Amino acid sequence: MVASFETPEGRRIAYHRTPGQGPGVVFLGGFRSDMEGTKALALEAWAKARGQAFLRFDYSGHGQSSGAFEEGGIGDWFADAAAAITALTEGPQVLVGSSMGGWLALLCAREMPDRVAGLVTVAAAPDFTEDGMWAEFDADQRRALTETGRLELPSDYSDEPYVITRRLIEDGREWLVLRSPLGLRVPARFLQGTADADVPVSVALRLLDHVSGPDIRLTLVKDADHRFSTPDCLALIETALDEVLGRVDRTAG
């Protein structure tokens, strides 16, 4: 059964929470995805099998949460994630961030480090509104976005187009993580497919080069795509989680 809570901003966030031992695991989904995706459900099953606390939820404007997608931005979805972690979990959590969720996980590590015990990112897309959208728009697209406030782009994952708003681009500039030093004091594992058409390997390499910390690794998977949801890829996510949790436990001990 889906539960919900209200954020300090008044947004209703839908979630599923699995009780278990800590540190808990929190799944942060991608842009326009929801908590019913393959990775979220697979990790929930993994957590239940090992008795690990687990949380999955929908950002506002996504899935079963309140709000319209076109009205949201990176700052709103980060606030939703921060509110969910604060209200629905206890103690430091290991965050699994997929695509945009990887950006939000990095923001959580930067803005609320006491609540983050470790990171696993899957095709992380930090700063994608600036580097993956605005930077690639042509002059006509930029003009349309500036003048009308919105731009429709075809989607490989839906029959409906992506609607990109001027607010999304402008708000994203307030939350960039690759323009200033970013230290990760917790174990972090970055996973990236070489056949990812949405987030190129260069982004993963830039992220690895940019962050600093004592325990950071990048794993490249040949021919894996952006979904990263084959049985082998799901097993790699679980292996990365096992490793991060093991290192967190040793550190705590």
The 8 nearest C-alpha neighbors of each residue, nearest first, counted from 0:
[[1, 2, 15, 14, 16, 3, 13, 17],
 [2, 0, 15, 14, 13, 3, 63, 16],
 [3, 1, 14, 13, 15, 0, 4, 12],
 [4, 2, 13, 12, 14, 11, 1, 5],
 [3, 5, 12, 11, 6, 13, 2, 14],
 [6, 4, 11, 10, 9, 12, 7, 3],
 [5, 7, 9, 8, 10, 82, 11, 4],
 [6, 8, 9, 5, 10, 82, 78, 79],
 [9, 7, 6, 10, 5, 78, 79, 75],
 [8, 10, 6, 7, 5, 11, 4, 12],
 [9, 11, 6, 5, 8, 65, 12, 59],
 [12, 10, 5, 65, 4, 64, 3, 6],
 [11, 13, 64, 3, 4, 5, 57, 10],
 [14, 12, 3, 64, 2, 57, 56, 63],
 [13, 15, 56, 2, 55, 3, 1, 57],
 [16, 14, 55, 1, 54, 56, 2, 17],
 [15, 17, 54, 53, 18, 14, 55, 52],
 [16, 18, 53, 52, 54, 19, 15, 47],
 [19, 17, 52, 16, 53, 51, 20, 50],
 [20, 18, 52, 51, 50, 17, 21, 53],
 [21, 19, 51, 52, 50, 22, 23, 18],
 [22, 20, 23, 52, 51, 19, 92, 90],
 [21, 23, 92, 91, 20, 93, 24, 90],
 [22, 24, 52, 21, 92, 53, 93, 51],
 [23, 25, 53, 93, 92, 94, 52, 54],
 [26, 24, 54, 94, 53, 55, 95, 93],
 [25, 27, 95, 55, 94, 96, 28, 54],
 [28, 26, 100, 96, 95, 97, 25, 29],
 [29, 27, 100, 97, 32, 96, 26, 33],
 [28, 30, 99, 100, 98, 32, 97, 31],
 [29, 31, 32, 99, 28, 98, 100, 33],
 [32, 30, 61, 29, 33, 68, 62, 60],
 [33, 31, 29, 30, 28, 61, 34, 36],
 [34, 32, 62, 35, 57, 61, 36, 28],
 [33, 35, 56, 36, 57, 55, 39, 28],
 [36, 34, 33, 40, 39, 37, 62, 32],
 [37, 35, 39, 34, 38, 33, 40, 32],
 [36, 38, 40, 39, 41, 228, 35, 42],
 [37, 39, 41, 40, 36, 42, 228, 233],
 [40, 38, 42, 36, 41, 37, 34, 43],
 [41, 39, 43, 37, 42, 38, 36, 44],
 [40, 42, 38, 44, 43, 39, 37, 45],
 [43, 41, 45, 39, 44, 40, 46, 38],
 [42, 44, 40, 46, 45, 41, 39, 47],
 [43, 45, 47, 41, 42, 46, 48, 40],
 [46, 44, 42, 48, 43, 47, 41, 49],
 [47, 45, 51, 43, 49, 48, 44, 50],
 [46, 48, 50, 44, 49, 45, 51, 43],
 [49, 47, 45, 46, 50, 44, 51, 43],
 [50, 48, 46, 47, 51, 45, 19, 44],
 [49, 51, 19, 47, 48, 46, 20, 52],
 [52, 50, 19, 46, 20, 49, 47, 23],
 [51, 53, 19, 23, 18, 20, 17, 21],
 [54, 52, 24, 17, 23, 25, 16, 51],
 [53, 55, 16, 25, 15, 17, 26, 24],
 [54, 56, 26, 15, 14, 34, 25, 16],
 [57, 55, 14, 34, 13, 15, 58, 54],
 [58, 56, 33, 61, 34, 13, 62, 64],
 [57, 59, 61, 76, 79, 60, 64, 12],
 [60, 58, 64, 61, 65, 66, 12, 57],
 [59, 61, 68, 67, 66, 65, 64, 58],
 [62, 60, 58, 59, 57, 64, 33, 31],
 [63, 61, 33, 57, 64, 60, 34, 32],
 [62, 64, 13, 61, 57, 65, 12, 33],
 [65, 63, 12, 13, 59, 11, 62, 57],
 [66, 64, 11, 59, 60, 10, 12, 63],
 [65, 67, 60, 59, 68, 64, 10, 70],
 [66, 68, 60, 69, 70, 65, 71, 59],
 [67, 69, 60, 70, 71, 61, 66, 59],
 [70, 68, 67, 71, 164, 162, 163, 60],
 [69, 71, 68, 67, 72, 66, 60, 166],
 [72, 70, 68, 69, 75, 60, 167, 67],
 [71, 73, 167, 75, 74, 170, 76, 171],
 [72, 74, 76, 75, 171, 77, 170, 167],
 [73, 75, 77, 72, 76, 78, 170, 174],
 [76, 74, 78, 72, 73, 77, 71, 79],
 [77, 75, 79, 73, 78, 74, 58, 80],
 [76, 78, 80, 74, 79, 75, 103, 73],
 [77, 79, 75, 81, 76, 80, 82, 74],
 [80, 78, 76, 82, 77, 81, 58, 83],
 [81, 79, 77, 83, 82, 78, 84, 76],
 [80, 82, 78, 84, 83, 79, 85, 77],
 [81, 83, 85, 79, 80, 84, 86, 78],
 [84, 82, 80, 86, 85, 81, 87, 79],
 [85, 83, 81, 88, 82, 87, 86, 80],
 [84, 86, 82, 83, 87, 81, 88, 89],
 [87, 85, 83, 84, 82, 88, 89, 4],
 [86, 88, 83, 84, 85, 89, 16, 54],
 [89, 87, 84, 86, 85, 90, 23, 83],
 [90, 88, 91, 87, 85, 92, 23, 84],
 [89, 91, 114, 92, 88, 22, 21, 113],
 [90, 92, 114, 115, 116, 22, 113, 89],
 [93, 91, 115, 23, 116, 22, 24, 114],
 [92, 94, 117, 24, 116, 118, 115, 23],
 [95, 93, 25, 118, 24, 26, 92, 96],
 [94, 96, 119, 26, 120, 27, 118, 25],
 [97, 95, 101, 100, 27, 120, 104, 26],
 [96, 98, 100, 121, 101, 28, 29, 120],
 [97, 99, 123, 124, 122, 29, 100, 101],
 [100, 98, 29, 102, 124, 101, 30, 97],
 [99, 101, 96, 97, 27, 103, 28, 29],
 [100, 102, 96, 123, 104, 97, 120, 99],
 [103, 101, 125, 99, 105, 100, 104, 124],
 [102, 104, 100, 106, 105, 101, 77, 107],
 [105, 103, 101, 107, 106, 102, 96, 100],
 [104, 106, 108, 102, 103, 107, 109, 101],
 [107, 105, 103, 109, 104, 108, 110, 102],
 [106, 108, 104, 110, 111, 109, 105, 103],
 [107, 109, 112, 105, 106, 111, 110, 115],
 [110, 108, 106, 107, 112, 111, 105, 181],
 [109, 111, 107, 106, 108, 112, 105, 113],
 [112, 110, 107, 113, 108, 114, 109, 115],
 [113, 111, 108, 115, 114, 109, 110, 107],
 [112, 114, 111, 115, 91, 116, 90, 108],
 [115, 113, 91, 112, 111, 92, 90, 116],
 [114, 116, 91, 92, 112, 113, 117, 108],
 [117, 115, 91, 92, 93, 185, 114, 247],
 [118, 116, 93, 185, 186, 115, 187, 243],
 [119, 117, 187, 94, 93, 95, 188, 186],
 [118, 120, 95, 188, 187, 189, 94, 96],
 [121, 119, 96, 189, 101, 95, 123, 97],
 [120, 122, 97, 190, 123, 191, 98, 96],
 [123, 121, 191, 98, 190, 97, 124, 198],
 [122, 124, 98, 101, 121, 120, 97, 125],
 [123, 125, 98, 99, 127, 102, 101, 122],
 [126, 124, 102, 127, 123, 101, 176, 99],
 [125, 127, 175, 128, 129, 130, 124, 176],
 [128, 126, 131, 130, 129, 125, 124, 132],
 [129, 127, 132, 168, 126, 131, 130, 171],
 [128, 130, 133, 127, 126, 132, 131, 134],
 [131, 129, 127, 134, 132, 128, 126, 133],
 [130, 132, 127, 128, 129, 134, 135, 133],
 [133, 131, 128, 135, 134, 129, 130, 136],
 [134, 132, 129, 136, 135, 128, 130, 131],
 [133, 135, 130, 132, 136, 129, 131, 137],
 [136, 134, 132, 133, 131, 137, 130, 129],
 [137, 135, 133, 140, 134, 141, 132, 138],
 [138, 136, 140, 139, 141, 135, 134, 133],
 [137, 139, 141, 140, 142, 136, 143, 135],
 [140, 138, 142, 141, 137, 143, 136, 144],
 [141, 139, 143, 137, 142, 138, 136, 144],
 [142, 140, 144, 138, 139, 143, 136, 145],
 [141, 143, 139, 145, 140, 144, 146, 138],
 [144, 142, 140, 146, 141, 145, 147, 139],
 [143, 145, 148, 149, 141, 150, 142, 147],
 [144, 146, 142, 143, 148, 147, 141, 165],
 [145, 147, 143, 144, 148, 142, 149, 141],
 [148, 146, 144, 149, 143, 145, 150, 142],
 [147, 149, 165, 144, 145, 164, 146, 150],
 [150, 148, 164, 144, 163, 147, 165, 162],
 [149, 151, 163, 144, 162, 164, 152, 143],
 [152, 150, 162, 161, 160, 163, 149, 153],
 [151, 153, 161, 160, 162, 154, 150, 163],
 [154, 152, 160, 161, 155, 151, 159, 158],
 [153, 155, 160, 156, 157, 161, 152, 159],
 [154, 156, 157, 153, 158, 160, 159, 161],
 [155, 157, 154, 158, 159, 153, 160, 161],
 [158, 156, 159, 154, 155, 160, 153, 161],
 [159, 157, 160, 154, 156, 155, 153, 161],
 [158, 160, 157, 161, 154, 153, 156, 162],
 [161, 159, 153, 152, 154, 151, 162, 158],
 [162, 160, 152, 151, 154, 153, 163, 159],
 [161, 163, 151, 150, 160, 152, 164, 149],
 [164, 162, 150, 149, 151, 161, 167, 165],
 [165, 163, 149, 167, 166, 148, 150, 162],
 [164, 166, 148, 168, 167, 144, 149, 169],
 [165, 167, 169, 164, 168, 170, 72, 148],
 [168, 166, 72, 164, 170, 165, 169, 171],
 [169, 167, 171, 165, 166, 170, 128, 129],
 [168, 170, 166, 171, 172, 167, 165, 173],
 [171, 169, 167, 172, 173, 168, 166, 72],
 [172, 170, 168, 173, 174, 169, 73, 167],
 [173, 171, 170, 169, 174, 175, 168, 129],
 [172, 174, 171, 170, 175, 169, 74, 73],
 [175, 173, 171, 172, 176, 74, 73, 170],
 [174, 176, 126, 172, 177, 173, 178, 171],
 [177, 175, 178, 174, 179, 126, 125, 181],
 [176, 178, 179, 175, 209, 126, 125, 206],
 [179, 177, 176, 175, 180, 181, 209, 126],
 [178, 180, 177, 181, 176, 175, 209, 210],
 [181, 179, 182, 210, 178, 209, 177, 176],
 [182, 180, 210, 211, 179, 183, 176, 209],
 [181, 183, 211, 210, 212, 184, 180, 109],
 [184, 182, 212, 185, 211, 181, 210, 108],
 [183, 185, 212, 182, 213, 186, 214, 211],
 [186, 184, 117, 183, 116, 187, 214, 118],
 [187, 185, 214, 117, 243, 215, 118, 188],
 [188, 186, 118, 215, 119, 117, 185, 214],
 [187, 189, 119, 216, 215, 217, 118, 120],
 [188, 190, 217, 120, 119, 218, 216, 121],
 [191, 189, 121, 218, 217, 120, 122, 219],
 [192, 190, 122, 219, 121, 220, 218, 193],
 [193, 191, 223, 220, 224, 195, 194, 219],
 [192, 194, 221, 222, 195, 223, 200, 220],
 [195, 193, 222, 224, 223, 192, 196, 221],
 [194, 196, 224, 225, 192, 197, 193, 198],
 [197, 195, 198, 194, 199, 225, 224, 193],
 [198, 196, 195, 199, 225, 131, 224, 122],
 [197, 199, 195, 196, 124, 122, 202, 200],
 [200, 198, 201, 202, 195, 197, 196, 193],
 [199, 201, 203, 202, 193, 204, 198, 191],
 [200, 202, 204, 199, 203, 205, 198, 206],
 [203, 201, 205, 200, 204, 199, 206, 198],
 [204, 202, 206, 200, 205, 201, 207, 191],
 [203, 205, 201, 207, 206, 202, 208, 200],
 [206, 204, 202, 208, 203, 207, 209, 201],
 [205, 207, 209, 203, 204, 208, 202, 210],
 [208, 206, 204, 205, 209, 210, 203, 217],
 [209, 207, 205, 206, 210, 204, 211, 203],
 [208, 210, 206, 207, 205, 211, 177, 181],
 [211, 209, 181, 182, 207, 208, 206, 212],
 [210, 212, 182, 183, 181, 209, 213, 208],
 [211, 213, 183, 184, 182, 214, 215, 210],
 [212, 214, 215, 184, 211, 186, 185, 183],
 [213, 215, 186, 212, 187, 216, 185, 184],
 [216, 214, 187, 188, 186, 212, 213, 217],
 [215, 217, 188, 189, 187, 218, 214, 207],
 [216, 218, 189, 190, 188, 219, 207, 215],
 [217, 219, 190, 189, 191, 220, 216, 188],
 [220, 218, 191, 192, 190, 221, 217, 193],
 [221, 219, 192, 223, 193, 191, 222, 218],
 [220, 222, 193, 223, 192, 219, 194, 191],
 [221, 223, 194, 193, 192, 224, 220, 195],
 [224, 222, 192, 194, 221, 220, 193, 227],
 [225, 223, 195, 194, 192, 226, 227, 222],
 [226, 224, 195, 227, 197, 122, 196, 192],
 [225, 227, 228, 224, 223, 195, 229, 122],
 [228, 226, 225, 232, 224, 223, 229, 233],
 [227, 229, 226, 233, 232, 38, 230, 37],
 [228, 230, 232, 231, 233, 227, 226, 223],
 [231, 229, 233, 232, 234, 228, 235, 227],
 [232, 230, 234, 229, 233, 235, 228, 227],
 [233, 231, 235, 229, 234, 230, 227, 228],
 [232, 234, 230, 236, 235, 231, 228, 229],
 [233, 235, 237, 231, 232, 236, 238, 230],
 [236, 234, 238, 232, 233, 237, 239, 231],
 [237, 235, 239, 233, 234, 238, 240, 232],
 [236, 238, 240, 234, 235, 239, 241, 233],
 [239, 237, 235, 241, 240, 236, 234, 242],
 [240, 238, 236, 242, 237, 241, 235, 243],
 [239, 241, 237, 243, 242, 238, 244, 236],
 [242, 240, 238, 244, 239, 243, 245, 237],
 [241, 243, 245, 239, 240, 244, 238, 246],
 [244, 242, 240, 246, 245, 241, 186, 247],
 [245, 243, 247, 241, 246, 242, 240, 248],
 [246, 244, 242, 248, 243, 247, 241, 249],
 [245, 247, 249, 243, 248, 244, 250, 242],
 [246, 248, 244, 250, 245, 249, 251, 243],
 [247, 249, 251, 245, 246, 250, 252, 244],
 [250, 248, 252, 246, 251, 247, 245, 244],
 [249, 251, 247, 252, 248, 246, 245, 185],
 [252, 250, 248, 249, 247, 246, 245, 116],
 [251, 249, 250, 248, 247, 246, 245, 244]]
